[in-house]
Every structure is written in structure tokens, then in C-alpha cells.
Amino acid sequence: MGRILFWIVLALAAIALWRGWQRAQRRARMTTKRKTAVAGESMVACRVCGLNVPRSEAVVDGEHSYCSEEHRRQARSGG
């Protein structure tokens, strides 16, 4: 009887350790996802329409940013 109880307790301890390890792994992944989501790209406003676009997608002319090539041409022509 004592051996059976020993193996049952050992199995329960192994299950508890396994679940604790999985929980720690899940927490680590969630922390990494949060850090990635927060670290975004800066936005710039189009000089013509005011639309905010990511800096990497903006059309830049000198120190001004535009949402499209059409708005850049429009600002250059003065219309």
C-alpha cells in the first residue's frame, strides 16, 4: 500500500511541475507579444489632407510628408 501511495504522490508532483512550467512559458510568450505590440512605428501627417500614415509609407519631399504622390504634386503646384 505504501508503494502505491508513493507513486501516486510522485505522479501528482510531476503533473504539478509540468503545469507550472507550461504556465511560465505562456507568460513569457505573452510578455514578448506585448513588448512587440507597443514598439510601433511613428506616424506623420499628410501636409495636404492631414491623414496620418506610417513614416515608412509616407512620400517625403524635403521636410514635408504626404500620404500619396498625388498630394505631393498638389502641394508643389500650389493647388
A tleap script that builds the chain and sets N, CA, C and O, in Angstrom:
source leaprc.protein.ff14SB
mol = sequence {
  NMET GLY ARG ILE LEU PHE TRP ILE VAL LEU
  ALA LEU ALA ALA ILE ALA LEU TRP ARG GLY
  TRP GLN ARG ALA GLN ARG ARG ALA ARG MET
  THR THR LYS ARG LYS THR ALA VAL ALA GLY
  GLU SER MET VAL ALA CYS ARG VAL CYS GLY
  LEU ASN VAL PRO ARG SER GLU ALA VAL VAL
  ASP GLY GLU HIE SER TYR CYS SER GLU GLU
  HIE ARG ARG GLN ALA ARG SER GLY CGLY
}
set mol.1.N position { 0.820 -1.198 0.000 }
set mol.1.CA position { 0.000 0.000 0.000 }
set mol.1.C position { 0.859 1.255 0.000 }
set mol.1.O position { 0.525 2.239 -0.660 }
set mol.2.N position { 1.961 1.225 0.736 }
set mol.2.CA position { 2.834 2.377 0.828 }
set mol.2.C position { 3.480 2.724 -0.513 }
set mol.2.O position { 3.695 3.896 -0.823 }
set mol.3.N position { 3.788 1.693 -1.306 }
set mol.3.CA position { 4.397 1.935 -2.613 }
set mol.3.C position { 3.414 2.589 -3.574 }
set mol.3.O position { 3.789 3.462 -4.356 }
set mol.4.N position { 2.194 2.177 -3.514 }
set mol.4.CA position { 1.174 2.759 -4.392 }
set mol.4.C position { 1.001 4.240 -4.069 }
set mol.4.O position { 0.944 5.069 -4.977 }
set mol.5.N position { 0.920 4.574 -2.796 }
set mol.5.CA position { 0.795 5.975 -2.403 }
set mol.5.C position { 2.017 6.780 -2.851 }
set mol.5.O position { 1.881 7.921 -3.291 }
set mol.6.N position { 3.217 6.185 -2.739 }
set mol.6.CA position { 4.430 6.865 -3.172 }
set mol.6.C position { 4.354 7.223 -4.654 }
set mol.6.O position { 4.660 8.355 -5.029 }
set mol.7.N position { 3.946 6.269 -5.506 }
set mol.7.CA position { 3.863 6.517 -6.947 }
set mol.7.C position { 2.763 7.522 -7.298 }
set mol.7.O position { 2.921 8.318 -8.223 }
set mol.8.N position { 1.674 7.486 -6.577 }
set mol.8.CA position { 0.600 8.456 -6.811 }
set mol.8.C position { 1.082 9.868 -6.465 }
set mol.8.O position { 0.857 10.807 -7.230 }
set mol.9.N position { 1.734 10.015 -5.330 }
set mol.9.CA position { 2.261 11.327 -4.930 }
set mol.9.C position { 3.320 11.792 -5.930 }
set mol.9.O position { 3.351 12.971 -6.284 }
set mol.10.N position { 4.173 10.905 -6.384 }
set mol.10.CA position { 5.192 11.247 -7.364 }
set mol.10.C position { 4.559 11.707 -8.684 }
set mol.10.O position { 5.016 12.678 -9.288 }
set mol.11.N position { 3.526 11.022 -9.121 }
set mol.11.CA position { 2.840 11.391 -10.357 }
set mol.11.C position { 2.167 12.755 -10.209 }
set mol.11.O position { 2.237 13.576 -11.124 }
set mol.12.N position { 1.524 13.006 -9.083 }
set mol.12.CA position { 0.877 14.302 -8.864 }
set mol.12.C position { 1.896 15.440 -8.822 }
set mol.12.O position { 1.633 16.535 -9.320 }
set mol.13.N position { 3.050 15.179 -8.231 }
set mol.13.CA position { 4.112 16.194 -8.190 }
set mol.13.C position { 4.627 16.480 -9.601 }
set mol.13.O position { 4.876 17.635 -9.945 }
set mol.14.N position { 4.784 15.449 -10.408 }
set mol.14.CA position { 5.250 15.629 -11.786 }
set mol.14.C position { 4.233 16.437 -12.591 }
set mol.14.O position { 4.617 17.316 -13.362 }
set mol.15.N position { 2.962 16.154 -12.424 }
set mol.15.CA position { 1.912 16.905 -13.125 }
set mol.15.C position { 1.921 18.369 -12.693 }
set mol.15.O position { 1.795 19.263 -13.529 }
set mol.16.N position { 2.068 18.615 -11.397 }
set mol.16.CA position { 2.104 19.993 -10.900 }
set mol.16.C position { 3.312 20.743 -11.458 }
set mol.16.O position { 3.188 21.909 -11.833 }
set mol.17.N position { 4.462 20.105 -11.518 }
set mol.17.CA position { 5.659 20.742 -12.085 }
set mol.17.C position { 5.471 21.028 -13.570 }
set mol.17.O position { 5.854 22.099 -14.043 }
set mol.18.N position { 4.890 20.093 -14.310 }
set mol.18.CA position { 4.649 20.268 -15.741 }
set mol.18.C position { 3.714 21.448 -16.006 }
set mol.18.O position { 3.976 22.265 -16.889 }
set mol.19.N position { 2.645 21.535 -15.255 }
set mol.19.CA position { 1.699 22.649 -15.429 }
set mol.19.C position { 2.329 23.985 -15.066 }
set mol.19.O position { 2.080 24.987 -15.736 }
set mol.20.N position { 3.132 24.013 -14.028 }
set mol.20.CA position { 3.827 25.240 -13.654 }
set mol.20.C position { 4.790 25.690 -14.740 }
set mol.20.O position { 4.885 26.883 -15.027 }
set mol.21.N position { 5.496 24.763 -15.339 }
set mol.21.CA position { 6.416 25.087 -16.420 }
set mol.21.C position { 5.662 25.622 -17.628 }
set mol.21.O position { 6.086 26.601 -18.242 }
set mol.22.N position { 4.539 24.982 -17.976 }
set mol.22.CA position { 3.741 25.458 -19.109 }
set mol.22.C position { 3.201 26.862 -18.853 }
set mol.22.O position { 3.194 27.699 -19.755 }
set mol.23.N position { 2.752 27.121 -17.635 }
set mol.23.CA position { 2.232 28.444 -17.281 }
set mol.23.C position { 3.321 29.501 -17.420 }
set mol.23.O position { 3.058 30.596 -17.918 }
set mol.24.N position { 4.529 29.192 -16.991 }
set mol.24.CA position { 5.649 30.124 -17.103 }
set mol.24.C position { 5.983 30.391 -18.571 }
set mol.24.O position { 6.273 31.529 -18.939 }
set mol.25.N position { 5.946 29.370 -19.400 }
set mol.25.CA position { 6.215 29.543 -20.824 }
set mol.25.C position { 5.151 30.430 -21.478 }
set mol.25.O position { 5.478 31.291 -22.295 }
set mol.26.N position { 3.895 30.224 -21.124 }
set mol.26.CA position { 2.797 31.020 -21.670 }
set mol.26.C position { 2.948 32.482 -21.259 }
set mol.26.O position { 2.734 33.377 -22.077 }
set mol.27.N position { 3.315 32.735 -20.004 }
set mol.27.CA position { 3.522 34.100 -19.518 }
set mol.27.C position { 4.662 34.781 -20.269 }
set mol.27.O position { 4.567 35.958 -20.618 }
set mol.28.N position { 5.725 34.045 -20.513 }
set mol.28.CA position { 6.876 34.603 -21.231 }
set mol.28.C position { 6.489 34.983 -22.657 }
set mol.28.O position { 6.916 36.025 -23.153 }
set mol.29.N position { 5.693 34.159 -23.319 }
set mol.29.CA position { 5.244 34.483 -24.681 }
set mol.29.C position { 4.352 35.706 -24.702 }
set mol.29.O position { 4.467 36.538 -25.602 }
set mol.30.N position { 3.454 35.835 -23.716 }
set mol.30.CA position { 2.556 36.984 -23.655 }
set mol.30.C position { 3.335 38.270 -23.411 }
set mol.30.O position { 3.009 39.306 -23.990 }
set mol.31.N position { 4.352 38.221 -22.568 }
set mol.31.CA position { 5.183 39.393 -22.291 }
set mol.31.C position { 5.901 39.825 -23.560 }
set mol.31.O position { 5.981 41.019 -23.845 }
set mol.32.N position { 6.422 38.878 -24.322 }
set mol.32.CA position { 7.109 39.183 -25.568 }
set mol.32.C position { 6.145 39.804 -26.568 }
set mol.32.O position { 6.507 40.759 -27.256 }
set mol.33.N position { 4.925 39.283 -26.662 }
set mol.33.CA position { 3.935 39.829 -27.591 }
set mol.33.C position { 3.576 41.258 -27.219 }
set mol.33.O position { 3.440 42.107 -28.101 }
set mol.34.N position { 3.421 41.538 -25.941 }
set mol.34.CA position { 3.077 42.894 -25.505 }
set mol.34.C position { 4.185 43.881 -25.869 }
set mol.34.O position { 3.904 44.981 -26.345 }
set mol.35.N position { 5.434 43.495 -25.650 }
set mol.35.CA position { 6.552 44.376 -25.973 }
set mol.35.C position { 6.601 44.654 -27.470 }
set mol.35.O position { 6.882 45.780 -27.881 }
set mol.36.N position { 6.332 43.641 -28.288 }
set mol.36.CA position { 6.336 43.815 -29.733 }
set mol.36.C position { 5.203 44.728 -30.168 }
set mol.36.O position { 5.400 45.567 -31.047 }
set mol.37.N position { 4.034 44.589 -29.585 }
set mol.37.CA position { 2.895 45.405 -29.970 }
set mol.37.C position { 3.095 46.864 -29.603 }
set mol.37.O position { 2.647 47.748 -30.333 }
set mol.38.N position { 3.750 47.131 -28.504 }
set mol.38.CA position { 3.958 48.506 -28.060 }
set mol.38.C position { 4.998 49.209 -28.931 }
set mol.38.O position { 4.877 50.404 -29.198 }
set mol.39.N position { 5.994 48.490 -29.363 }
set mol.39.CA position { 7.056 49.085 -30.160 }
set mol.39.C position { 6.578 49.241 -31.597 }
set mol.39.O position { 6.904 48.416 -32.450 }
set mol.40.N position { 5.803 50.300 -31.875 }
set mol.40.CA position { 5.270 50.528 -33.206 }
set mol.40.C position { 6.088 51.531 -33.975 }
set mol.40.O position { 7.156 51.956 -33.534 }
set mol.41.N position { 5.585 51.900 -35.114 }
set mol.41.CA position { 6.261 52.848 -35.987 }
set mol.41.C position { 5.651 54.226 -35.794 }
set mol.41.O position { 4.456 54.349 -35.526 }
set mol.42.N position { 6.460 55.253 -35.929 }
set mol.42.CA position { 5.929 56.605 -35.760 }
set mol.42.C position { 5.097 56.995 -36.977 }
set mol.42.O position { 5.332 56.525 -38.091 }
set mol.43.N position { 4.128 57.859 -36.738 }
set mol.43.CA position { 3.210 58.305 -37.776 }
set mol.43.C position { 3.504 59.755 -38.127 }
set mol.43.O position { 3.962 60.528 -37.286 }
set mol.44.N position { 3.238 60.113 -39.369 }
set mol.44.CA position { 3.376 61.500 -39.822 }
set mol.44.C position { 2.079 61.911 -40.500 }
set mol.44.O position { 1.376 61.076 -41.069 }
set mol.45.N position { 1.765 63.198 -40.436 }
set mol.45.CA position { 0.534 63.705 -41.037 }
set mol.45.C position { 0.815 64.227 -42.440 }
set mol.45.O position { 1.840 64.862 -42.692 }
set mol.46.N position { -0.118 63.946 -43.350 }
set mol.46.CA position { -0.016 64.465 -44.703 }
set mol.46.C position { -0.210 65.978 -44.651 }
set mol.46.O position { -1.109 66.468 -43.967 }
set mol.47.N position { 0.624 66.710 -45.367 }
set mol.47.CA position { 0.564 68.178 -45.356 }
set mol.47.C position { -0.717 68.692 -46.023 }
set mol.47.O position { -1.191 69.777 -45.687 }
set mol.48.N position { -1.279 67.926 -46.963 }
set mol.48.CA position { -2.454 68.367 -47.707 }
set mol.48.C position { -3.754 68.011 -46.992 }
set mol.48.O position { -4.586 68.883 -46.742 }
set mol.49.N position { -3.930 66.736 -46.664 }
set mol.49.CA position { -5.219 66.299 -46.111 }
set mol.49.C position { -5.184 66.010 -44.616 }
set mol.49.O position { -6.238 65.875 -43.994 }
set mol.50.N position { -3.997 65.911 -44.027 }
set mol.50.CA position { -3.885 65.663 -42.599 }
set mol.50.C position { -3.974 64.195 -42.204 }
set mol.50.O position { -3.946 63.876 -41.015 }
set mol.51.N position { -4.080 63.295 -43.177 }
set mol.51.CA position { -4.154 61.865 -42.893 }
set mol.51.C position { -2.847 61.400 -42.253 }
set mol.51.O position { -1.768 61.756 -42.725 }
set mol.52.N position { -2.934 60.616 -41.193 }
set mol.52.CA position { -1.745 60.064 -40.545 }
set mol.52.C position { -1.362 58.756 -41.224 }
set mol.52.O position { -2.189 57.855 -41.360 }
set mol.53.N position { -0.116 58.658 -41.645 }
set mol.53.CA position { 0.400 57.454 -42.289 }
set mol.53.C position { 1.708 57.058 -41.611 }
set mol.53.O position { 2.396 57.918 -41.060 }
set mol.54.N position { 2.067 55.765 -41.640 }
set mol.54.CA position { 3.359 55.353 -41.074 }
set mol.54.C position { 4.502 56.050 -41.817 }
set mol.54.O position { 4.427 56.269 -43.026 }
set mol.55.N position { 5.536 56.387 -41.095 }
set mol.55.CA position { 6.662 57.109 -41.681 }
set mol.55.C position { 7.259 56.339 -42.864 }
set mol.55.O position { 7.697 56.956 -43.835 }
set mol.56.N position { 7.283 55.010 -42.800 }
set mol.56.CA position { 7.881 54.219 -43.883 }
set mol.56.C position { 7.034 54.246 -45.154 }
set mol.56.O position { 7.559 53.993 -46.239 }
set mol.57.N position { 5.740 54.546 -45.049 }
set mol.57.CA position { 4.865 54.577 -46.218 }
set mol.57.C position { 4.632 55.991 -46.749 }
set mol.57.O position { 4.033 56.161 -47.811 }
set mol.58.N position { 5.092 56.988 -46.032 }
set mol.58.CA position { 4.858 58.372 -46.437 }
set mol.58.C position { 5.746 58.758 -47.615 }
set mol.58.O position { 6.861 58.258 -47.770 }
set mol.59.N position { 5.219 59.660 -48.438 }
set mol.59.CA position { 6.002 60.243 -49.522 }
set mol.59.C position { 6.625 61.516 -48.949 }
set mol.59.O position { 5.910 62.436 -48.551 }
set mol.60.N position { 7.948 61.568 -48.909 }
set mol.60.CA position { 8.652 62.687 -48.277 }
set mol.60.C position { 9.238 63.591 -49.349 }
set mol.60.O position { 9.862 63.126 -50.303 }
set mol.61.N position { 9.027 64.888 -49.175 }
set mol.61.CA position { 9.594 65.893 -50.066 }
set mol.61.C position { 10.201 66.977 -49.185 }
set mol.61.O position { 9.486 67.816 -48.635 }
set mol.62.N position { 11.510 66.955 -49.057 }
set mol.62.CA position { 12.162 67.891 -48.155 }
set mol.62.C position { 11.821 67.536 -46.719 }
set mol.62.O position { 12.062 66.415 -46.269 }
set mol.63.N position { 11.259 68.501 -46.004 }
set mol.63.CA position { 10.877 68.217 -44.608 }
set mol.63.C position { 9.383 67.975 -44.453 }
set mol.63.O position { 8.893 67.850 -43.331 }
set mol.64.N position { 8.649 67.906 -45.566 }
set mol.64.CA position { 7.205 67.681 -45.516 }
set mol.64.C position { 6.874 66.246 -45.914 }
set mol.64.O position { 7.571 65.642 -46.730 }
set mol.65.N position { 5.803 65.706 -45.329 }
set mol.65.CA position { 5.361 64.342 -45.622 }
set mol.65.C position { 3.968 64.378 -46.231 }
set mol.65.O position { 3.153 65.245 -45.914 }
set mol.66.N position { 3.713 63.410 -47.118 }
set mol.66.CA position { 2.424 63.329 -47.808 }
set mol.66.C position { 1.955 61.880 -47.803 }
set mol.66.O position { 2.754 60.950 -47.690 }
set mol.67.N position { 0.636 61.708 -47.927 }
set mol.67.CA position { 0.090 60.352 -47.915 }
set mol.67.C position { 0.208 59.688 -49.282 }
set mol.67.O position { 0.160 58.461 -49.374 }
set mol.68.N position { 0.363 60.480 -50.351 }
set mol.68.CA position { 0.467 59.915 -51.691 }
set mol.68.C position { 1.284 60.849 -52.584 }
set mol.68.O position { 1.526 62.011 -52.255 }
set mol.69.N position { 1.691 60.303 -53.709 }
set mol.69.CA position { 2.433 61.095 -54.692 }
set mol.69.C position { 1.541 62.208 -55.250 }
set mol.69.O position { 2.017 63.302 -55.553 }
set mol.70.N position { 0.257 61.921 -55.382 }
set mol.70.CA position { -0.691 62.927 -55.880 }
set mol.70.C position { -0.742 64.152 -54.961 }
set mol.70.O position { -0.755 65.280 -55.454 }
set mol.71.N position { -0.769 63.959 -53.661 }
set mol.71.CA position { -0.789 65.080 -52.730 }
set mol.71.C position { 0.537 65.842 -52.721 }
set mol.71.O position { 0.562 67.056 -52.518 }
set mol.72.N position { 1.639 65.119 -52.942 }
set mol.72.CA position { 2.923 65.796 -53.046 }
set mol.72.C position { 2.930 66.734 -54.263 }
set mol.72.O position { 3.371 67.880 -54.170 }
set mol.73.N position { 2.434 66.234 -55.405 }
set mol.73.CA position { 2.357 67.064 -56.623 }
set mol.73.C position { 1.414 68.234 -56.412 }
set mol.73.O position { 1.699 69.354 -56.837 }
set mol.74.N position { 0.287 67.976 -55.753 }
set mol.74.CA position { -0.706 69.018 -55.482 }
set mol.74.C position { -0.091 70.130 -54.630 }
set mol.74.O position { -0.329 71.307 -54.904 }
set mol.75.N position { 0.684 69.791 -53.617 }
set mol.75.CA position { 1.301 70.794 -52.753 }
set mol.75.C position { 2.369 71.573 -53.510 }
set mol.75.O position { 2.522 72.775 -53.296 }
set mol.76.N position { 3.102 70.913 -54.384 }
set mol.76.CA position { 4.130 71.604 -55.181 }
set mol.76.C position { 3.532 72.583 -56.174 }
set mol.76.O position { 4.094 73.648 -56.430 }
set mol.77.N position { 2.362 72.206 -56.744 }
set mol.77.CA position { 1.741 73.092 -57.739 }
set mol.77.C position { 0.977 74.228 -57.079 }
set mol.77.O position { 0.590 75.188 -57.745 }
set mol.78.N position { 0.761 74.123 -55.779 }
set mol.78.CA position { 0.085 75.184 -55.044 }
set mol.78.C position { -1.427 75.088 -55.081 }
set mol.78.O position { -2.104 76.046 -54.710 }
set mol.79.N position { -1.973 73.978 -55.511 }
set mol.79.CA position { -3.418 73.860 -55.622 }
set mol.79.C position { -3.928 72.884 -54.689 }
set mol.79.O position { -5.135 72.649 -54.639 }
savepdb mol mol.pdb
quit
